[in-house]
Amino acid sequence: MNYVPLISIVIPVFNAGKTLQSTVESVLNQSYKNIELIIVDGESVDNTNEIINQYNKNINIFICEKDNGIYDAMNKGIVAASGDWLLFLGGDDVLYDSEILASIFNDSNFDKVDFLYGDVLFKSNSLKYGGEKDYPTLLDSNICHQSIFYHKKIFETIGHYNLRYQVLADFDMNIRVFKNESIQKKYIPKIITLFNDKGTSNSVLDKYFYSDMLSVFQKEKDFNNRSPYLQRYYFYCGIINLCSNKIMQAFKQIPLSWIIGRRKLFYFLFTFKFLLRILVRDKIKIK
């Protein structure tokens, strides 16, 4: 009989009372039962704790204390978890169906795999997002952490989430994973999670992440200032500088996103969308 690994599912929450019940039910309804359920609440002030109290018998670990954002809560989950694999769900995400964990971990051997990932389905439009990645393609588009099973030894190897990045610390984590050739990655063509694609990461720009990453990539021997893999980073750094009234720097970076990479037209048109938002005073949050 194959070894059945323990899966720690970590759900960081704050004021998720409207959606958390569906998230928890999607975990409890799994036919795969070797699950450790961990909820980390940043002292919600809505009815989140009422929902949590309904599932006291089903929650293995509950942490309720102030935190410094979602990645701080996720780091607490890492420390608390005892599972072989960790999956992080938002309080408004749900596992795709009741068989998804069983279809992956029953009768499967992942002894030589550290990073196991699949796809998500966007809640807003039912589009599938994901696909197999390598380091360059990851730089262009991240893997949703709701579709990733991290083996616990990854965090021993490369550390926890970097709290400098308030919105994209999961992107930073995945970049570190893909840069480390000793970490074995495997893509599975399955939808893992129904993902809320209208969350914080889609309405806030992480200024430290984009500026740090652009600086790092520009120094890598495989890239140069006109590398197509830097297209995304020039664009967002430019928009952040524009919103921060660093006009000259913005006008140096944004046009680069129009002339390098495979999505020139996309970023050209996307620029005007952001400009329109600025003109109508639709405030773009930068953290």
TORKOL-4160 file (C-alpha; in steps of 0.2 Angstrom, whole numbers, padded with zeros to 4 digits, m for minus):
287
<pt num="1" X="0000" Y="0000" Z="0000"/>
<pt num="2" X="0007" Y="0017" Z="m0005"/>
<pt num="3" X="0010" Y="0030" Z="0009"/>
<pt num="4" X="m0004" Y="0042" Z="0011"/>
<pt num="5" X="0003" Y="0059" Z="0015"/>
<pt num="6" X="m0004" Y="0072" Z="0027"/>
<pt num="7" X="m0010" Y="0088" Z="0018"/>
<pt num="8" X="m0010" Y="0103" Z="0029"/>
<pt num="9" X="m0023" Y="0116" Z="0022"/>
<pt num="10" X="m0019" Y="0133" Z="0029"/>
<pt num="11" X="m0033" Y="0146" Z="0027"/>
<pt num="12" X="m0028" Y="0164" Z="0033"/>
<pt num="13" X="m0043" Y="0175" Z="0036"/>
<pt num="14" X="m0048" Y="0192" Z="0041"/>
<pt num="15" X="m0067" Y="0197" Z="0040"/>
<pt num="16" X="m0071" Y="0183" Z="0029"/>
<pt num="17" X="m0088" Y="0179" Z="0037"/>
<pt num="18" X="m0098" Y="0180" Z="0020"/>
<pt num="19" X="m0087" Y="0167" Z="0011"/>
<pt num="20" X="m0078" Y="0156" Z="0024"/>
<pt num="21" X="m0091" Y="0143" Z="0026"/>
<pt num="22" X="m0090" Y="0138" Z="0008"/>
<pt num="23" X="m0071" Y="0137" Z="0009"/>
<pt num="24" X="m0071" Y="0126" Z="0025"/>
<pt num="25" X="m0085" Y="0115" Z="0018"/>
<pt num="26" X="m0075" Y="0112" Z="0002"/>
<pt num="27" X="m0061" Y="0105" Z="0013"/>
<pt num="28" X="m0072" Y="0094" Z="0024"/>
<pt num="29" X="m0081" Y="0087" Z="0009"/>
<pt num="30" X="m0065" Y="0079" Z="0002"/>
<pt num="31" X="m0065" Y="0061" Z="0000"/>
<pt num="32" X="m0047" Y="0061" Z="0005"/>
<pt num="33" X="m0047" Y="0062" Z="0024"/>
<pt num="34" X="m0029" Y="0063" Z="0029"/>
<pt num="35" X="m0030" Y="0082" Z="0030"/>
<pt num="36" X="m0025" Y="0094" Z="0044"/>
<pt num="37" X="m0036" Y="0110" Z="0043"/>
<pt num="38" X="m0027" Y="0126" Z="0050"/>
<pt num="39" X="m0036" Y="0143" Z="0051"/>
<pt num="40" X="m0026" Y="0159" Z="0055"/>
<pt num="41" X="m0037" Y="0173" Z="0059"/>
<pt num="42" X="m0031" Y="0191" Z="0061"/>
<pt num="43" X="m0044" Y="0195" Z="0074"/>
<pt num="44" X="m0059" Y="0198" Z="0063"/>
<pt num="45" X="m0072" Y="0210" Z="0068"/>
<pt num="46" X="m0086" Y="0202" Z="0058"/>
<pt num="47" X="m0095" Y="0185" Z="0060"/>
<pt num="48" X="m0079" Y="0175" Z="0055"/>
<pt num="49" X="m0077" Y="0168" Z="0072"/>
<pt num="50" X="m0095" Y="0163" Z="0073"/>
<pt num="51" X="m0092" Y="0153" Z="0057"/>
<pt num="52" X="m0076" Y="0145" Z="0064"/>
<pt num="53" X="m0085" Y="0140" Z="0080"/>
<pt num="54" X="m0097" Y="0130" Z="0070"/>
<pt num="55" X="m0082" Y="0119" Z="0064"/>
<pt num="56" X="m0073" Y="0118" Z="0081"/>
<pt num="57" X="m0072" Y="0099" Z="0080"/>
<pt num="58" X="m0065" Y="0099" Z="0062"/>
<pt num="59" X="m0052" Y="0112" Z="0064"/>
<pt num="60" X="m0035" Y="0105" Z="0069"/>
<pt num="61" X="m0027" Y="0121" Z="0073"/>
<pt num="62" X="m0035" Y="0138" Z="0076"/>
<pt num="63" X="m0024" Y="0154" Z="0078"/>
<pt num="64" X="m0032" Y="0170" Z="0082"/>
<pt num="65" X="m0021" Y="0185" Z="0084"/>
<pt num="66" X="m0016" Y="0201" Z="0076"/>
<pt num="67" X="m0004" Y="0199" Z="0061"/>
<pt num="68" X="0005" Y="0210" Z="0048"/>
<pt num="69" X="m0006" Y="0204" Z="0033"/>
<pt num="70" X="m0010" Y="0188" Z="0024"/>
<pt num="71" X="0008" Y="0182" Z="0022"/>
<pt num="72" X="0012" Y="0184" Z="0040"/>
<pt num="73" X="m0003" Y="0173" Z="0043"/>
<pt num="74" X="0003" Y="0161" Z="0031"/>
<pt num="75" X="0020" Y="0160" Z="0039"/>
<pt num="76" X="0011" Y="0156" Z="0055"/>
<pt num="77" X="0002" Y="0142" Z="0047"/>
<pt num="78" X="0019" Y="0136" Z="0040"/>
<pt num="79" X="0026" Y="0135" Z="0058"/>
<pt num="80" X="0010" Y="0127" Z="0065"/>
<pt num="81" X="0008" Y="0114" Z="0051"/>
<pt num="82" X="0014" Y="0096" Z="0053"/>
<pt num="83" X="0009" Y="0090" Z="0036"/>
<pt num="84" X="0020" Y="0083" Z="0022"/>
<pt num="85" X="0012" Y="0095" Z="0010"/>
<pt num="86" X="0005" Y="0113" Z="0013"/>
<pt num="87" X="m0009" Y="0121" Z="0002"/>
<pt num="88" X="m0014" Y="0139" Z="0006"/>
<pt num="89" X="m0032" Y="0144" Z="0002"/>
<pt num="90" X="m0040" Y="0161" Z="0004"/>
<pt num="91" X="m0056" Y="0163" Z="0014"/>
<pt num="92" X="m0065" Y="0166" Z="m0002"/>
<pt num="93" X="m0058" Y="0151" Z="m0012"/>
<pt num="94" X="m0065" Y="0133" Z="m0013"/>
<pt num="95" X="m0057" Y="0117" Z="m0018"/>
<pt num="96" X="m0063" Y="0112" Z="m0036"/>
<pt num="97" X="m0073" Y="0096" Z="m0031"/>
<pt num="98" X="m0074" Y="0083" Z="m0017"/>
<pt num="99" X="m0062" Y="0072" Z="m0027"/>
<pt num="100" X="m0048" Y="0083" Z="m0031"/>
<pt num="101" X="m0036" Y="0079" Z="m0017"/>
<pt num="102" X="m0039" Y="0060" Z="m0019"/>
<pt num="103" X="m0036" Y="0061" Z="m0037"/>
<pt num="104" X="m0019" Y="0068" Z="m0034"/>
<pt num="105" X="m0013" Y="0059" Z="m0018"/>
<pt num="106" X="m0021" Y="0042" Z="m0018"/>
<pt num="107" X="m0010" Y="0029" Z="m0026"/>
<pt num="108" X="0003" Y="0042" Z="m0031"/>
<pt num="109" X="0021" Y="0043" Z="m0027"/>
<pt num="110" X="0029" Y="0060" Z="m0026"/>
<pt num="111" X="0044" Y="0055" Z="m0016"/>
<pt num="112" X="0055" Y="0065" Z="m0028"/>
<pt num="113" X="0044" Y="0080" Z="m0029"/>
<pt num="114" X="0045" Y="0096" Z="m0019"/>
<pt num="115" X="0033" Y="0108" Z="m0028"/>
<pt num="116" X="0017" Y="0101" Z="m0035"/>
<pt num="117" X="0006" Y="0113" Z="m0044"/>
<pt num="118" X="m0010" Y="0113" Z="m0056"/>
<pt num="119" X="m0022" Y="0126" Z="m0062"/>
<pt num="120" X="m0036" Y="0137" Z="m0055"/>
<pt num="121" X="m0053" Y="0142" Z="m0062"/>
<pt num="122" X="m0057" Y="0160" Z="m0060"/>
<pt num="123" X="m0074" Y="0163" Z="m0051"/>
<pt num="124" X="m0078" Y="0179" Z="m0060"/>
<pt num="125" X="m0078" Y="0172" Z="m0078"/>
<pt num="126" X="m0075" Y="0153" Z="m0076"/>
<pt num="127" X="m0058" Y="0154" Z="m0086"/>
<pt num="128" X="m0044" Y="0142" Z="m0082"/>
<pt num="129" X="m0028" Y="0149" Z="m0077"/>
<pt num="130" X="m0011" Y="0140" Z="m0075"/>
<pt num="131" X="m0001" Y="0128" Z="m0086"/>
<pt num="132" X="0016" Y="0121" Z="m0085"/>
<pt num="133" X="0030" Y="0134" Z="m0081"/>
<pt num="134" X="0049" Y="0136" Z="m0082"/>
<pt num="135" X="0058" Y="0151" Z="m0074"/>
<pt num="136" X="0056" Y="0163" Z="m0089"/>
<pt num="137" X="0038" Y="0159" Z="m0091"/>
<pt num="138" X="0035" Y="0161" Z="m0072"/>
<pt num="139" X="0042" Y="0179" Z="m0073"/>
<pt num="140" X="0028" Y="0183" Z="m0085"/>
<pt num="141" X="0014" Y="0176" Z="m0075"/>
<pt num="142" X="0013" Y="0169" Z="m0058"/>
<pt num="143" X="0006" Y="0153" Z="m0052"/>
<pt num="144" X="m0009" Y="0155" Z="m0040"/>
<pt num="145" X="m0003" Y="0149" Z="m0023"/>
<pt num="146" X="m0021" Y="0141" Z="m0021"/>
<pt num="147" X="m0015" Y="0128" Z="m0034"/>
<pt num="148" X="0001" Y="0124" Z="m0026"/>
<pt num="149" X="0006" Y="0110" Z="m0014"/>
<pt num="150" X="0022" Y="0115" Z="m0006"/>
<pt num="151" X="0032" Y="0101" Z="0002"/>
<pt num="152" X="0036" Y="0106" Z="0020"/>
<pt num="153" X="0055" Y="0105" Z="0016"/>
<pt num="154" X="0054" Y="0119" Z="0004"/>
<pt num="155" X="0052" Y="0131" Z="0018"/>
<pt num="156" X="0067" Y="0124" Z="0027"/>
<pt num="157" X="0077" Y="0126" Z="0011"/>
<pt num="158" X="0072" Y="0144" Z="0005"/>
<pt num="159" X="0063" Y="0151" Z="0020"/>
<pt num="160" X="0046" Y="0158" Z="0023"/>
<pt num="161" X="0036" Y="0172" Z="0014"/>
<pt num="162" X="0045" Y="0189" Z="0013"/>
<pt num="163" X="0034" Y="0202" Z="0023"/>
<pt num="164" X="0042" Y="0216" Z="0013"/>
<pt num="165" X="0030" Y="0212" Z="m0001"/>
<pt num="166" X="0012" Y="0215" Z="0005"/>
<pt num="167" X="0004" Y="0209" Z="m0011"/>
<pt num="168" X="0016" Y="0198" Z="m0020"/>
<pt num="169" X="0026" Y="0188" Z="m0008"/>
<pt num="170" X="0019" Y="0172" Z="m0015"/>
<pt num="171" X="0026" Y="0177" Z="m0032"/>
<pt num="172" X="0043" Y="0180" Z="m0024"/>
<pt num="173" X="0042" Y="0163" Z="m0016"/>
<pt num="174" X="0038" Y="0155" Z="m0032"/>
<pt num="175" X="0053" Y="0164" Z="m0041"/>
<pt num="176" X="0064" Y="0158" Z="m0027"/>
<pt num="177" X="0058" Y="0140" Z="m0029"/>
<pt num="178" X="0060" Y="0140" Z="m0048"/>
<pt num="179" X="0078" Y="0148" Z="m0047"/>
<pt num="180" X="0083" Y="0134" Z="m0035"/>
<pt num="181" X="0087" Y="0119" Z="m0046"/>
<pt num="182" X="0088" Y="0107" Z="m0031"/>
<pt num="183" X="0069" Y="0109" Z="m0029"/>
<pt num="184" X="0060" Y="0097" Z="m0040"/>
<pt num="185" X="0044" Y="0104" Z="m0048"/>
<pt num="186" X="0030" Y="0094" Z="m0056"/>
<pt num="187" X="0014" Y="0101" Z="m0065"/>
<pt num="188" X="m0002" Y="0091" Z="m0064"/>
<pt num="189" X="m0015" Y="0096" Z="m0077"/>
<pt num="190" X="m0029" Y="0097" Z="m0065"/>
<pt num="191" X="m0040" Y="0112" Z="m0058"/>
<pt num="192" X="m0036" Y="0113" Z="m0040"/>
<pt num="193" X="m0046" Y="0127" Z="m0034"/>
<pt num="194" X="m0060" Y="0139" Z="m0038"/>
<pt num="195" X="m0051" Y="0155" Z="m0036"/>
<pt num="196" X="m0057" Y="0173" Z="m0031"/>
<pt num="197" X="m0048" Y="0183" Z="m0045"/>
<pt num="198" X="m0055" Y="0199" Z="m0038"/>
<pt num="199" X="m0045" Y="0200" Z="m0022"/>
<pt num="200" X="m0033" Y="0212" Z="m0015"/>
<pt num="201" X="m0018" Y="0207" Z="m0027"/>
<pt num="202" X="m0029" Y="0213" Z="m0042"/>
<pt num="203" X="m0032" Y="0230" Z="m0035"/>
<pt num="204" X="m0016" Y="0234" Z="m0027"/>
<pt num="205" X="0002" Y="0237" Z="m0034"/>
<pt num="206" X="0016" Y="0230" Z="m0024"/>
<pt num="207" X="0030" Y="0243" Z="m0027"/>
<pt num="208" X="0044" Y="0234" Z="m0017"/>
<pt num="209" X="0041" Y="0218" Z="m0026"/>
<pt num="210" X="0042" Y="0226" Z="m0044"/>
<pt num="211" X="0057" Y="0237" Z="m0040"/>
<pt num="212" X="0066" Y="0224" Z="m0031"/>
<pt num="213" X="0063" Y="0211" Z="m0045"/>
<pt num="214" X="0068" Y="0222" Z="m0059"/>
<pt num="215" X="0084" Y="0227" Z="m0051"/>
<pt num="216" X="0088" Y="0208" Z="m0048"/>
<pt num="217" X="0084" Y="0202" Z="m0065"/>
<pt num="218" X="0094" Y="0216" Z="m0074"/>
<pt num="219" X="0109" Y="0210" Z="m0065"/>
<pt num="220" X="0106" Y="0191" Z="m0070"/>
<pt num="221" X="0118" Y="0185" Z="m0084"/>
<pt num="222" X="0104" Y="0178" Z="m0094"/>
<pt num="223" X="0095" Y="0194" Z="m0095"/>
<pt num="224" X="0098" Y="0212" Z="m0101"/>
<pt num="225" X="0089" Y="0228" Z="m0101"/>
<pt num="226" X="0079" Y="0223" Z="m0116"/>
<pt num="227" X="0075" Y="0205" Z="m0111"/>
<pt num="228" X="0057" Y="0201" Z="m0116"/>
<pt num="229" X="0056" Y="0193" Z="m0099"/>
<pt num="230" X="0057" Y="0210" Z="m0091"/>
<pt num="231" X="0041" Y="0217" Z="m0100"/>
<pt num="232" X="0029" Y="0215" Z="m0085"/>
<pt num="233" X="0042" Y="0223" Z="m0073"/>
<pt num="234" X="0045" Y="0238" Z="m0084"/>
<pt num="235" X="0027" Y="0241" Z="m0085"/>
<pt num="236" X="0022" Y="0240" Z="m0067"/>
<pt num="237" X="0037" Y="0249" Z="m0061"/>
<pt num="238" X="0032" Y="0263" Z="m0073"/>
<pt num="239" X="0014" Y="0264" Z="m0068"/>
<pt num="240" X="0020" Y="0264" Z="m0049"/>
<pt num="241" X="0032" Y="0278" Z="m0053"/>
<pt num="242" X="0019" Y="0287" Z="m0063"/>
<pt num="243" X="0007" Y="0286" Z="m0048"/>
<pt num="244" X="0021" Y="0292" Z="m0037"/>
<pt num="245" X="0024" Y="0307" Z="m0048"/>
<pt num="246" X="0041" Y="0301" Z="m0054"/>
<pt num="247" X="0036" Y="0306" Z="m0071"/>
<pt num="248" X="0053" Y="0305" Z="m0080"/>
<pt num="249" X="0057" Y="0287" Z="m0073"/>
<pt num="250" X="0039" Y="0282" Z="m0078"/>
<pt num="251" X="0042" Y="0288" Z="m0096"/>
<pt num="252" X="0058" Y="0278" Z="m0097"/>
<pt num="253" X="0050" Y="0262" Z="m0091"/>
<pt num="254" X="0033" Y="0261" Z="m0098"/>
<pt num="255" X="0038" Y="0262" Z="m0116"/>
<pt num="256" X="0050" Y="0248" Z="m0114"/>
<pt num="257" X="0035" Y="0236" Z="m0111"/>
<pt num="258" X="0028" Y="0241" Z="m0128"/>
<pt num="259" X="0043" Y="0236" Z="m0138"/>
<pt num="260" X="0050" Y="0220" Z="m0129"/>
<pt num="261" X="0042" Y="0204" Z="m0125"/>
<pt num="262" X="0027" Y="0195" Z="m0133"/>
<pt num="263" X="0013" Y="0205" Z="m0126"/>
<pt num="264" X="0017" Y="0222" Z="m0134"/>
<pt num="265" X="0000" Y="0227" Z="m0139"/>
<pt num="266" X="m0007" Y="0221" Z="m0123"/>
<pt num="267" X="0004" Y="0232" Z="m0112"/>
<pt num="268" X="0002" Y="0247" Z="m0124"/>
<pt num="269" X="m0017" Y="0246" Z="m0122"/>
<pt num="270" X="m0016" Y="0242" Z="m0104"/>
<pt num="271" X="m0006" Y="0259" Z="m0101"/>
<pt num="272" X="m0021" Y="0269" Z="m0107"/>
<pt num="273" X="m0033" Y="0259" Z="m0095"/>
<pt num="274" X="m0022" Y="0264" Z="m0081"/>
<pt num="275" X="m0021" Y="0282" Z="m0087"/>
<pt num="276" X="m0040" Y="0283" Z="m0088"/>
<pt num="277" X="m0041" Y="0277" Z="m0071"/>
<pt num="278" X="m0029" Y="0291" Z="m0065"/>
<pt num="279" X="m0038" Y="0304" Z="m0075"/>
<pt num="280" X="m0055" Y="0299" Z="m0067"/>
<pt num="281" X="m0047" Y="0299" Z="m0050"/>
<pt num="282" X="m0050" Y="0280" Z="m0048"/>
<pt num="283" X="m0036" Y="0279" Z="m0035"/>
<pt num="284" X="m0024" Y="0265" Z="m0038"/>
<pt num="285" X="m0017" Y="0258" Z="m0022"/>
<pt num="286" X="0001" Y="0256" Z="m0020"/>
<pt num="287" X="0009" Y="0247" Z="m0005"/>
